[in-house]
Amino acid sequence: MLFHDLTPSPALSIVQFSDIDAFRPVEFAAEARSVPLNLKNFHTARAMVQLPACQITVMTSFPRIVDVSYRAAHGLVIFQLEDNYDVSVNGMSAERPAFLGLRGNVDLQFVEPRSSLHAIVTLGAGFKDREWFDTPDALCPFLPDAGTLAAARSVTAEILQTASAKPGLMQETGSALALQERLLLALDEMFRRSRTHEMASRTASRGYCRLVRMIDDYVAFHPAAAIYSADLAEQCGVSVRTLGTAVASVRGMSLHRYLRLKQLWSARAQLVRGSDTVTVTSCARANGFHHMGEFARLYRATFGETASHTLARARAF
């Protein structure tokens, strides 16, 4: 199901972005924080439809690292709408069809090396417990049966297409309830016939996620400092090797690249504000870059333009 097959309607909200800076406020409002891995041909889109006791959100993502804080009192289910994807969640690889269930407060750290299309079904207060979730405040990954996953995808696509082409039906209680019941029954089958994802390294993954959060906090509190791996490992109370393994597991890249990526995005966030008091040099140094040649090279390779061009464009508005 592609977004060009859908048009907005009173029952279907669609927003699309081709500018990362325009997308960020929407993302922040959803308690998410992304670090794009590739800004070339950037595009993301979101479609939303409300049913009597749940909300369906379909999103096309982009290559990125993203942290999401879910606050789902009644639970939510996330599943991919296409087979061709590659993602890791909290350090657990999901290179084949998988889906997630969770209830309560759960923090997820995703790495998406390429774009994907996925659905999020958020359950509302009117939802009755169907025994999908065993433990609150915990991630529940599953390997689905192919047939039941296909059925859930088909019903989801049908609901969005109906909301797009026949929004009046979504305003009729009977029709909306019937569509919702089809979706819930499809998810029932998907949970019933699926098996729990084997996670031999689950405990280690949780520890790695904690270490990555410690790194993020350290970088945030010491933005202008030169960060050395040995000092960082000492702050976290682990070896440099463990720290590197944690970042590779959770973020999908080396510790050095991850730190540089965070510093580059922090620098860019300051440049796009367009303040008259900011210069490229001061911004670079304020984010841990003390070799301007390195900063210039990395900035252009990451964002496809020079830092001075970013600043000039911001000041033009």
Secondary structure, DSSP 4 states (H G I P E B T S, - for coil): --GGG---BTTBEEEEES-HHHHHHHHHHTTEEEEES--TT--EEEEEEE-SSEEEEEEE--SEEEEEEEEEEEEEEEEESSS---EEETTEEE-SS-EEEEEEEEEEEEEESS--EEEEEEE-TTPPP-S--SSTTEEEEEE--HHHHHHHHHHHHHHHHHHHH-HHHHHSHHHHHHHHHHHHHHHHHHHHH-EEPP-TTHHHHHHHHHHHHHHHHHHHH-TTS---HHHHHHHHTS-HHHHHHHHHHHHSS-HHHHHHHHHHHHHHHHHTTT-TT--HHHHHHHTT---HHHHHHHHHHHHSS-HHHHHHHHHT-
